[in-house]
Amino acid sequence: QVQLVESGGGLVQAGGSLRLSCAASGRTSSVADMGWYRQAPGKEREFVAAVRWFGGTSYADSVKGRFTISRDNAKNTLYLQMNSLKPEDTAIYFCKYVNFWGQGTQVTGSS
């Protein structure tokens, strides 16, 4: 079992920044892919960004150039730096580790 705890969400004005963190504990491994997903009200959960165990990254087109995903394997922590936030980025952001999910953290971008 793996436990994931996200933090760092909040309310931010359009154009602002937030940094999300996801702390993993339990049966973790540095050789595992991790990612961020989000779910806006009334919409399905969607992919945001992922980082492979060796450091390779991928992003949804909607966040490319604004968001940066990173990981610290020594701390078992995943990060998402979000810059130039838009109101449409408003969602609950979830951390994913293999097939495990965190409880989510709310991000609200105000116009």
Buried (B, 14 or more C-beta within 10 A) or exposed (E): EBBBBBEBBEEBEEEBEBBBBBBBEEEBEEEBBBBBBBBBEEEEBEBBBBBBEEEEEBBBEBBEEBBBBBBEBEEBBBBBBBBBBBEEBBBBBBBBBBEBBBEBBEBBBEE
